[in-house]
Amino acid sequence: MAIGDIRGIIDSLDFDLYGGLLPKIIRVSGTTYAIAYQGYRNDGYLVTISIEANGAITGVIDSLEFDTSNGAHPWIIHIAGDVYAIAYVGPGGNGTIKTLTIQANGTIGVVIDTFAHDPGPSVIEPVIVNISGSVYAIFYGGPDNDGWLKTITVNSDGSIGGIIDSLEFDTAYGVYSDPIHIGGSVWAVAYTADAIFGPGRLKTISVASNGIIGAIMSSYDYDSNQTSAPDIIHISGDIYVIAYGGPGRHGWLKTVSIVGGSIGAVIDSTEFEAVYGCNPWIVHIADDVYAIAYDGPDGDGWLKTVAINGSGVIGGEVSALEYDPANGRYQSMIHISGNIYAIAYLGPGNDGWLKTVDIETVAVTPRSQAYIIA
């Protein structure tokens, strides 16, 4: 078996029979994982689940309806100790942050604090990231679908201190933000610009460790006709890759360089899915191999591995698996252990689903070579 070969599904769990839109999975501790998602009647839900190192899913540990009025588009992040924060679209379409506790054994505690950072009414898919210490940033689509960035204080005890600074980084249109730290005070954000079927845009912005937001440093349209949320990750050095649904809602990969806030031109590109490939989530597997979980043809759940070298040159497809032939959308993916990965997604019945898959991460030494003596 070669690195990137997808061996198949290990285990699965329907973790919510009444909904599971836009689930985000993170590790809590050991075999304990948490999934925040938009559930029944668009309320906000959180579950903890045990996933063993071999990929066996042993079931739901605990659950909490963290917002009984509206809890759309949630994004969960670890703060400190057993404290976590969830940024989401709250009641009235406002931008909301809640803090709560999740113990290492999966027990979910009560809500600690709640803060509305934007009154709405049209906040879209907020993403919260740590800047430094107790300073956090929220990238989101705000009023009139413009692109917004706000910095806030979230203390280690879960208390939320309020807004530090804000920037409307795109005054025309800016939704489905995916930010990434470049280095020092430089952050980049990939998003959909101009209109619902507008270009895929990448901007770099300075955000100081104290939360003060500087000017936009650079802007570059990596595709003139993006139709799906992007996912940007680091490859090597100053090389980054963006996975997204592009023209025709096909699945695309493009690599770019970002040096000191300056964005270079596209290095390489490939159409990884020629029928339908939206809402991709890309993770590094090992060496030059990356895995992409995405909404595939007919709305099914697909997983592909591809090669991308350290210079940004994209190679061919390594392996592919239709991980859910009935329905698989809005997935997030996490490495569990060794060759084991987990995908949380909206699955059959519009339920919340979790599956573990086996992807060769550490190549097995062929038996014929195991006894060779140098």
C-alpha positions as CSV (number, residue, x, y, z in Angstrom):
1,M,0.0,0.0,0.0
2,A,1.2,3.5,-0.9
3,I,0.7,6.7,1.1
4,G,-2.7,8.1,0.3
5,D,-4.4,4.8,-0.6
6,I,-7.9,4.8,0.8
7,R,-8.6,1.4,2.3
8,G,-12.3,2.0,3.1
9,I,-14.8,2.8,5.9
10,I,-14.2,1.5,9.4
11,D,-17.2,2.6,11.4
12,S,-20.2,4.9,11.3
13,L,-22.7,6.6,13.6
14,D,-25.9,8.6,13.0
15,F,-25.3,11.0,15.9
16,D,-28.5,13.1,15.5
17,L,-31.7,11.7,13.9
18,Y,-33.2,15.2,13.5
19,G,-30.4,17.2,11.8
20,G,-26.7,17.8,11.5
21,L,-26.0,20.7,9.2
22,L,-22.4,22.2,8.9
23,P,-20.9,20.0,11.6
24,K,-17.4,20.9,12.9
25,I,-15.4,18.2,14.7
26,I,-12.5,18.8,17.1
27,R,-10.5,16.7,19.6
28,V,-11.2,17.3,23.3
29,S,-8.8,14.8,24.9
30,G,-7.7,11.3,24.1
31,T,-10.5,9.4,22.4
32,T,-13.1,12.2,23.2
33,Y,-14.2,14.4,20.3
34,A,-16.8,17.2,20.1
35,I,-19.1,18.2,17.2
36,A,-20.9,21.5,17.0
37,Y,-23.6,21.7,14.4
38,Q,-26.9,23.3,13.2
39,G,-29.6,20.9,14.3
40,Y,-33.4,20.6,14.6
41,R,-35.2,23.8,13.7
42,N,-31.8,25.5,13.1
43,D,-31.0,25.4,16.8
44,G,-27.4,25.1,18.0
45,Y,-26.3,21.6,19.2
46,L,-23.1,20.1,20.6
47,V,-22.4,16.5,21.1
48,T,-19.3,14.6,22.5
49,I,-18.4,11.3,21.0
50,S,-15.8,8.6,21.7
51,I,-13.6,7.4,18.8
52,E,-11.0,4.8,19.5
53,A,-7.6,4.8,18.0
54,N,-8.6,1.9,15.7
55,G,-11.5,3.9,14.3
56,A,-14.3,2.3,16.3
57,I,-17.0,4.8,17.3
58,T,-18.3,3.9,20.7
59,G,-21.2,6.4,20.7
60,V,-22.5,9.7,22.0
61,I,-21.2,10.6,25.4
62,D,-23.1,13.8,26.1
63,S,-25.2,16.5,24.3
64,L,-26.3,20.1,24.7
65,E,-28.7,22.4,22.8
66,F,-26.5,25.4,23.3
67,D,-29.0,27.8,21.6
68,T,-32.7,27.0,21.6
69,S,-33.6,29.9,19.3
70,N,-31.1,29.8,16.5
71,G,-27.6,28.2,16.3
72,A,-26.7,28.3,12.6
73,H,-23.2,27.9,11.0
74,P,-21.3,27.0,14.2
75,W,-17.5,27.0,14.5
76,I,-15.9,25.6,17.7
77,I,-12.5,26.4,19.1
78,H,-10.6,25.4,22.3
79,I,-9.8,28.3,24.6
80,A,-8.0,26.9,27.7
81,G,-8.3,23.9,30.0
82,D,-11.9,22.6,29.6
83,V,-13.2,25.9,28.2
84,Y,-14.4,26.1,24.5
85,A,-16.0,28.8,22.4
86,I,-18.6,28.5,19.6
87,A,-19.1,31.3,17.1
88,Y,-22.4,31.0,15.2
89,V,-25.4,32.8,13.7
90,G,-27.7,33.4,16.6
91,P,-31.2,34.7,17.2
92,G,-32.3,37.3,14.6
93,G,-29.4,36.4,12.4
94,N,-26.8,38.1,14.7
95,G,-23.2,37.1,15.2
96,T,-22.9,35.3,18.5
97,I,-20.2,33.7,20.6
98,K,-20.8,31.4,23.5
99,T,-18.3,29.8,25.9
100,L,-18.9,26.6,27.8
101,T,-17.0,23.7,29.3
102,I,-16.3,20.2,28.0
103,Q,-14.5,17.9,30.3
104,A,-11.9,15.4,29.1
105,N,-14.4,12.5,29.6
106,G,-16.9,14.3,27.3
107,T,-19.2,15.8,29.9
108,I,-20.6,19.1,28.7
109,G,-21.0,21.8,31.3
110,V,-23.2,24.9,31.3
111,V,-22.8,28.0,29.2
112,I,-20.3,30.4,30.8
113,D,-20.8,33.6,28.8
114,T,-22.6,34.9,25.6
115,F,-21.7,37.9,23.5
116,A,-23.3,39.3,20.3
117,H,-20.5,40.7,18.2
118,D,-22.7,41.8,15.3
119,P,-26.5,42.6,15.5
120,G,-27.1,41.1,12.1
121,P,-29.5,40.4,10.6
122,S,-27.5,38.7,7.9
123,V,-24.4,37.2,9.4
124,I,-23.0,34.2,7.5
125,E,-20.6,31.4,8.6
126,P,-18.4,33.0,11.2
127,V,-15.0,31.4,11.8
128,I,-13.1,32.1,15.1
129,V,-9.3,31.9,15.3
130,N,-6.8,32.6,18.1
131,I,-4.5,35.6,17.5
132,S,-2.4,35.6,20.7
133,G,-3.2,34.8,24.3
134,S,-6.8,35.9,25.1
135,V,-7.2,37.7,21.7
136,Y,-9.4,36.1,19.1
137,A,-10.6,37.1,15.6
138,I,-13.9,36.4,13.9
139,F,-14.0,36.4,10.1
140,Y,-17.6,36.4,8.7
141,G,-20.1,37.6,6.1
142,G,-21.9,40.5,7.7
143,P,-24.7,42.9,6.9
144,D,-25.3,43.2,3.1
145,N,-23.1,40.1,2.8
146,D,-19.9,42.2,3.1
147,G,-16.7,40.7,4.5
148,W,-16.0,41.5,8.1
149,L,-13.2,40.9,10.7
150,K,-13.5,41.6,14.4
151,T,-11.2,41.0,17.2
152,I,-12.4,40.2,20.7
153,T,-11.1,39.1,24.1
154,V,-12.0,35.7,25.4
155,N,-10.4,34.9,28.8
156,S,-9.2,31.5,29.9
157,D,-12.1,31.3,32.4
158,G,-14.6,31.7,29.5
159,S,-15.6,35.3,30.2
160,I,-15.8,37.4,27.0
161,G,-14.4,40.9,27.2
162,G,-15.9,42.5,24.1
163,I,-14.8,43.9,20.8
164,I,-11.2,45.2,20.4
165,D,-11.2,46.3,16.8
166,S,-13.0,45.7,13.5
167,L,-12.5,45.9,9.7
168,E,-14.9,45.6,6.8
169,F,-12.3,43.9,4.6
170,D,-14.7,43.7,1.6
171,T,-17.3,46.5,1.3
172,A,-19.0,44.9,-1.8
173,Y,-19.4,41.2,-0.8
174,G,-17.4,38.7,1.2
175,V,-18.8,35.4,2.5
176,Y,-17.6,31.9,3.3
177,S,-14.3,33.2,4.8
178,D,-11.5,30.7,5.6
179,P,-8.6,32.5,7.4
180,I,-5.1,31.2,7.9
181,H,-2.1,32.5,9.8
182,I,0.8,33.3,7.6
183,G,3.4,34.5,10.1
184,G,3.9,37.3,12.6
185,S,0.9,39.7,12.4
186,V,0.0,38.5,8.8
187,W,-3.2,36.7,8.2
188,A,-4.8,35.6,4.9
189,V,-8.5,35.0,4.2
190,A,-9.9,33.2,1.2
191,Y,-13.6,33.9,0.4
192,T,-16.3,34.4,-2.2
193,A,-16.3,38.0,-3.4
194,D,-18.5,40.4,-5.4
195,A,-21.6,38.3,-5.7
196,I,-23.0,34.8,-4.9
197,F,-21.3,33.4,-8.0
198,G,-18.5,35.9,-7.8
199,P,-14.7,35.3,-7.9
200,G,-12.7,33.5,-5.3
201,R,-10.6,36.1,-3.6
202,L,-7.6,36.0,-1.3
203,K,-6.5,38.9,0.9
204,T,-3.8,39.4,3.5
205,I,-4.4,41.5,6.5
206,S,-2.3,42.6,9.5
207,V,-3.7,41.7,12.9
208,A,-1.4,42.6,15.9
209,S,-1.1,40.4,18.9
210,N,-3.1,42.9,20.9
211,G,-6.0,42.7,18.5
212,I,-5.5,45.9,16.6
213,I,-6.3,45.4,12.9
214,G,-4.0,47.0,10.3
215,A,-4.6,47.7,6.7
216,I,-5.3,45.2,3.9
217,M,-1.8,44.2,2.6
218,S,-2.6,42.4,-0.7
219,S,-5.6,41.2,-2.7
220,Y,-5.7,38.5,-5.5
221,D,-8.5,36.8,-7.3
222,Y,-7.4,33.1,-7.7
223,D,-10.5,32.3,-9.8
224,S,-12.9,34.6,-11.6
225,N,-16.0,32.4,-11.0
226,Q,-16.1,30.6,-7.6
227,T,-19.3,28.9,-6.6
228,S,-18.5,27.2,-3.2
229,A,-16.8,27.9,0.1
230,P,-12.9,27.6,-0.1
231,D,-10.5,25.8,2.3
232,I,-6.9,27.1,2.4
233,I,-4.1,25.2,4.1
234,H,-0.3,25.5,4.3
235,I,1.9,23.3,2.1
236,S,5.5,24.2,2.7
237,G,7.5,27.4,3.1
238,D,5.5,30.2,1.4
239,I,3.3,27.8,-0.6
240,Y,-0.5,27.4,0.1
241,V,-3.2,25.4,-1.5
242,I,-6.9,26.4,-1.9
243,A,-9.6,23.8,-2.5
244,Y,-12.9,25.1,-3.7
245,G,-15.9,24.6,-6.0
246,G,-15.1,26.5,-9.1
247,P,-16.7,27.0,-12.6
248,G,-19.5,24.6,-13.2
249,R,-19.3,23.8,-9.5
250,H,-16.5,21.4,-10.2
251,G,-13.9,20.7,-7.6
252,W,-10.7,22.7,-8.0
253,L,-7.2,23.0,-6.4
254,K,-4.9,25.9,-6.8
255,T,-1.6,26.7,-5.3
256,V,-0.2,30.2,-4.5
257,S,2.7,31.8,-2.7
258,I,2.3,34.3,0.1
259,V,5.5,36.1,1.2
260,G,5.3,38.7,3.9
261,G,1.8,39.5,3.1
262,S,2.4,39.7,-0.7
263,I,0.3,37.2,-2.7
264,G,1.9,35.7,-5.8
265,A,0.2,34.4,-8.9
266,V,-1.3,30.9,-9.1
267,I,1.5,28.3,-9.3
268,D,-0.5,25.3,-10.4
269,S,-4.1,24.2,-10.7
270,T,-6.1,21.0,-11.2
271,E,-9.7,20.1,-11.5
272,F,-9.9,17.3,-8.9
273,E,-13.6,16.6,-9.6
274,A,-15.0,17.2,-13.1
275,V,-18.7,16.6,-12.3
276,Y,-19.5,18.3,-9.0
277,G,-17.2,19.1,-6.1
278,C,-18.3,21.7,-3.5
279,N,-17.6,22.5,0.1
280,P,-14.2,20.7,0.3
281,W,-12.2,20.1,3.5
282,I,-8.6,19.4,2.8
283,V,-6.0,17.8,5.3
284,H,-2.4,16.8,5.0
285,I,-1.9,13.0,5.1
286,A,1.9,12.5,4.8
287,D,4.8,13.5,2.5
288,D,3.3,15.2,-0.5
289,V,-0.2,13.6,-0.2
290,Y,-3.4,15.5,0.8
291,A,-7.0,14.3,1.3
292,I,-10.1,16.2,0.3
293,A,-13.6,15.3,1.6
294,Y,-16.3,17.1,-0.4
295,D,-19.9,17.2,-1.7
296,G,-19.6,15.1,-4.8
297,P,-21.8,14.1,-7.7
298,D,-25.5,13.7,-6.8
299,G,-24.8,15.2,-3.4
300,D,-23.0,12.1,-2.3
301,G,-20.0,12.2,0.1
302,W,-16.6,11.8,-1.6
303,L,-13.1,11.5,-0.5
304,K,-10.0,11.8,-2.7
305,T,-6.3,11.9,-2.1
306,V,-4.0,13.9,-4.4
307,A,-0.3,14.7,-4.6
308,I,1.1,18.3,-4.1
309,N,4.8,18.8,-3.8
310,G,6.6,21.5,-1.7
311,S,7.0,23.8,-4.7
312,G,3.2,23.9,-5.3
313,V,3.1,21.5,-8.2
314,I,0.0,19.4,-8.1
315,G,0.3,15.8,-9.2
316,G,-2.4,13.3,-10.0
317,E,-5.1,11.6,-8.0
318,V,-3.8,8.9,-5.6
319,S,-7.0,7.3,-4.5
320,A,-10.8,7.9,-4.3
321,L,-13.8,6.7,-2.2
322,E,-17.5,7.5,-2.3
323,Y,-17.8,7.4,1.5
324,D,-21.6,7.9,1.5
325,P,-23.5,6.9,-1.7
326,A,-26.8,8.3,-0.4
327,N,-25.9,11.7,0.9
328,G,-22.8,13.5,2.2
329,R,-22.5,17.2,2.5
330,Y,-20.9,20.0,4.5
331,Q,-18.2,17.8,5.9
332,S,-15.3,18.5,8.3
333,M,-12.5,16.0,8.7
334,I,-9.9,15.3,11.4
335,H,-7.0,12.9,11.9
336,I,-7.6,10.4,14.7
337,S,-4.5,8.1,14.9
338,G,-2.1,6.4,12.5
339,N,-4.1,5.7,9.3
340,I,-7.5,6.6,10.9
341,Y,-9.5,9.8,10.0
342,A,-13.0,10.9,10.9
343,I,-15.5,12.8,8.7
344,A,-18.5,14.5,10.3
345,Y,-21.2,15.5,7.8
346,L,-24.9,16.0,6.9
347,G,-25.9,12.5,5.7
348,P,-28.9,10.4,4.8
349,G,-32.2,11.6,6.2
350,N,-30.5,15.0,6.7
351,D,-29.2,13.5,9.9
352,G,-25.8,14.2,11.6
353,W,-23.4,11.5,10.6
354,L,-19.9,10.5,11.6
355,K,-17.7,8.0,9.7
356,T,-14.1,6.8,10.2
357,V,-12.0,5.9,7.2
358,D,-8.6,4.2,6.7
359,I,-6.1,6.2,4.6
360,E,-2.5,4.9,4.3
361,T,-0.5,7.4,6.2
362,V,2.6,5.4,7.1
363,A,3.6,3.2,4.2
364,V,4.0,-0.5,5.0
365,T,7.4,-2.0,4.2
366,P,7.0,-4.7,1.6
367,R,7.7,-8.2,3.0
368,S,10.3,-8.8,0.3
369,Q,12.3,-5.8,1.5
370,A,11.9,-6.4,5.2
371,Y,14.9,-8.8,5.4
372,I,17.3,-6.9,3.2
373,I,20.5,-6.2,5.1
374,A,22.4,-3.1,4.0
